[in-house]
Amino acid sequence: MTPRISGFPQTISQSAMNKPRALILSLVVILVHFSPISAVAQDALKLSGSIFSDYAYLISSPDEDREGENGFGFRRVYLTADYVISEAFSGRVRFEGADNSTTAQGKPAPFVKDLYVKWNDALGDGHSITFGLSSPPLWGPAEKQWGYRSLEKTIQDRTKIASSRDMGITFKGPLTSDGRVSYAAMVGNNSSGKAESDKFKRAYAQLEFKANDQIGLTLGGDYYQFDGGSSFSVNSFVGYTAADYKLGVESYLSPKSYDDEAEDDTRIGVSLFGQYQVSDTKRLIARYDFFTRDDMGAESDQNWAVLGLAFSPEDGIEIIPNVIYSKNDYDEDATINARVTITASF
């Protein structure tokens, strides 16, 4: 799982290149056509965005020829439009671009990340229904506690237990009057943002508990079938928030069964992370992940860690010198990647 260094773009076909442009143009026309030009419309439409950009230098690699590779690049660019239709209905359109998804000319190829409509209080006070392309209820609370998606995805996302988006319908709401216990459930295509290609669906469920303002935890899981087998996973997260630091522990177990195999392909992951507020403008960040996979008898382990110090010269801007360490048991040497990451939100 060697990190990608900027400057080695992938390519896609000309027809694939044109699709995101046509979709963006169509959505802009729709928003302009149906949005009344008034102060009310301006209040209803909120535009925001964020950028994750790096300078990276590959210090060490199992492939010695790659050592010394370096470059500037951006890993993520988001442009988001949140729209309030009424008290009952709202929606979101978000586009994403990255330096590992490019056109035939090597330029960024944006794609739709989120596209949904949310019906607030559809099943009673606080119980909502969301339809469209959105985040499954898997690692949202853990990602919020981690707080540094700009450095890396949370462990379930990083090790590809599931996609960060699915097309389907989601139900959310409180289970107690004080809101300390809540649920989320989704049925989706299990095809990320792509068109459905088979008859199978994926079911997700999650319970979230807030013991108090400092401690929160989640329990969840998902299940899906595919031609020749099935898969399920269970996951948990515990987070603790204090005045000047945050801690989190995330874990999962994910076996995949094949009809013609006696053994399962089982994945297990554990992530420990935290951040400490050194001063008003500085924050120390650390995380360690352990991942193991028994691929029907062929075991492999990975130790992964990141250490960084975030500087915030003003709201919405962070400069984060950081180092990522990754060691697979089947590689003789570790991968060590030094970066300076800059994030901007607006």
ChimeraX attribute file (.defattr): number of C-alpha atoms within 10 A of each C-alpha:
attribute: neighborCount
match mode: 1-to-1
recipient: residues
	/A:1	11
	/A:2	16
	/A:3	14
	/A:4	15
	/A:5	22
	/A:6	19
	/A:7	14
	/A:8	11
	/A:9	17
	/A:10	14
	/A:11	18
	/A:12	14
	/A:13	11
	/A:14	11
	/A:15	10
	/A:16	13
	/A:17	20
	/A:18	12
	/A:19	14
	/A:20	16
	/A:21	13
	/A:22	11
	/A:23	14
	/A:24	16
	/A:25	11
	/A:26	12
	/A:27	12
	/A:28	11
	/A:29	12
	/A:30	11
	/A:31	13
	/A:32	11
	/A:33	10
	/A:34	9
	/A:35	16
	/A:36	11
	/A:37	10
	/A:38	9
	/A:39	8
	/A:40	10
	/A:41	15
	/A:42	13
	/A:43	10
	/A:44	15
	/A:45	17
	/A:46	13
	/A:47	14
	/A:48	12
	/A:49	15
	/A:50	18
	/A:51	20
	/A:52	20
	/A:53	23
	/A:54	23
	/A:55	17
	/A:56	24
	/A:57	20
	/A:58	22
	/A:59	17
	/A:60	20
	/A:61	21
	/A:62	17
	/A:63	13
	/A:64	10
	/A:65	9
	/A:66	13
	/A:67	16
	/A:68	14
	/A:69	16
	/A:70	18
	/A:71	15
	/A:72	15
	/A:73	18
	/A:74	18
	/A:75	21
	/A:76	17
	/A:77	20
	/A:78	19
	/A:79	18
	/A:80	18
	/A:81	17
	/A:82	16
	/A:83	21
	/A:84	17
	/A:85	15
	/A:86	10
	/A:87	9
	/A:88	12
	/A:89	17
	/A:90	18
	/A:91	19
	/A:92	21
	/A:93	20
	/A:94	20
	/A:95	18
	/A:96	21
	/A:97	21
	/A:98	20
	/A:99	23
	/A:100	22
	/A:101	19
	/A:102	19
	/A:103	20
	/A:104	17
	/A:105	14
	/A:106	16
	/A:107	17
	/A:108	19
	/A:109	23
	/A:110	23
	/A:111	20
	/A:112	18
	/A:113	22
	/A:114	22
	/A:115	18
	/A:116	18
	/A:117	21
	/A:118	21
	/A:119	18
	/A:120	20
	/A:121	16
	/A:122	15
	/A:123	13
	/A:124	10
	/A:125	10
	/A:126	14
	/A:127	18
	/A:128	20
	/A:129	20
	/A:130	21
	/A:131	18
	/A:132	20
	/A:133	26
	/A:134	26
	/A:135	19
	/A:136	29
	/A:137	24
	/A:138	28
	/A:139	23
	/A:140	14
	/A:141	18
	/A:142	23
	/A:143	18
	/A:144	12
	/A:145	21
	/A:146	25
	/A:147	17
	/A:148	15
	/A:149	12
	/A:150	19
	/A:151	24
	/A:152	16
	/A:153	16
	/A:154	21
	/A:155	24
	/A:156	25
	/A:157	15
	/A:158	13
	/A:159	14
	/A:160	9
	/A:161	18
	/A:162	18
	/A:163	16
	/A:164	20
	/A:165	20
	/A:166	24
	/A:167	25
	/A:168	21
	/A:169	20
	/A:170	24
	/A:171	20
	/A:172	22
	/A:173	20
	/A:174	19
	/A:175	16
	/A:176	9
	/A:177	8
	/A:178	8
	/A:179	13
	/A:180	15
	/A:181	18
	/A:182	20
	/A:183	19
	/A:184	21
	/A:185	21
	/A:186	24
	/A:187	20
	/A:188	24
	/A:189	22
	/A:190	25
	/A:191	18
	/A:192	19
	/A:193	20
	/A:194	13
	/A:195	10
	/A:196	14
	/A:197	9
	/A:198	11
	/A:199	9
	/A:200	14
	/A:201	16
	/A:202	20
	/A:203	20
	/A:204	21
	/A:205	21
	/A:206	22
	/A:207	19
	/A:208	22
	/A:209	17
	/A:210	16
	/A:211	11
	/A:212	9
	/A:213	10
	/A:214	12
	/A:215	15
	/A:216	21
	/A:217	20
	/A:218	23
	/A:219	18
	/A:220	21
	/A:221	20
	/A:222	22
	/A:223	17
	/A:224	19
	/A:225	17
	/A:226	15
	/A:227	10
	/A:228	10
	/A:229	13
	/A:230	15
	/A:231	18
	/A:232	18
	/A:233	20
	/A:234	19
	/A:235	21
	/A:236	21
	/A:237	22
	/A:238	21
	/A:239	22
	/A:240	17
	/A:241	16
	/A:242	11
	/A:243	8
	/A:244	12
	/A:245	15
	/A:246	19
	/A:247	19
	/A:248	22
	/A:249	21
	/A:250	25
	/A:251	20
	/A:252	21
	/A:253	18
	/A:254	22
	/A:255	18
	/A:256	19
	/A:257	20
	/A:258	16
	/A:259	11
	/A:260	8
	/A:261	11
	/A:262	8
	/A:263	15
	/A:264	18
	/A:265	18
	/A:266	19
	/A:267	21
	/A:268	21
	/A:269	21
	/A:270	19
	/A:271	20
	/A:272	18
	/A:273	22
	/A:274	20
	/A:275	24
	/A:276	17
	/A:277	16
	/A:278	13
	/A:279	10
	/A:280	10
	/A:281	13
	/A:282	17
	/A:283	18
	/A:284	17
	/A:285	23
	/A:286	18
	/A:287	20
	/A:288	19
	/A:289	20
	/A:290	16
	/A:291	20
	/A:292	18
	/A:293	18
	/A:294	16
	/A:295	15
	/A:296	15
	/A:297	11
	/A:298	8
	/A:299	14
	/A:300	14
	/A:301	17
	/A:302	17
	/A:303	15
	/A:304	21
	/A:305	18
	/A:306	20
	/A:307	19
	/A:308	22
	/A:309	20
	/A:310	23
	/A:311	18
	/A:312	16
	/A:313	12
	/A:314	8
	/A:315	10
	/A:316	11
	/A:317	17
	/A:318	21
	/A:319	19
	/A:320	24
	/A:321	18
	/A:322	19
	/A:323	21
	/A:324	20
	/A:325	18
	/A:326	21
	/A:327	20
	/A:328	19
	/A:329	13
	/A:330	11
	/A:331	12
	/A:332	10
	/A:333	15
	/A:334	19
	/A:335	21
	/A:336	23
	/A:337	25
	/A:338	21
	/A:339	22
	/A:340	19
	/A:341	23
	/A:342	21
	/A:343	21
	/A:344	16
	/A:345	14
	/A:346	11
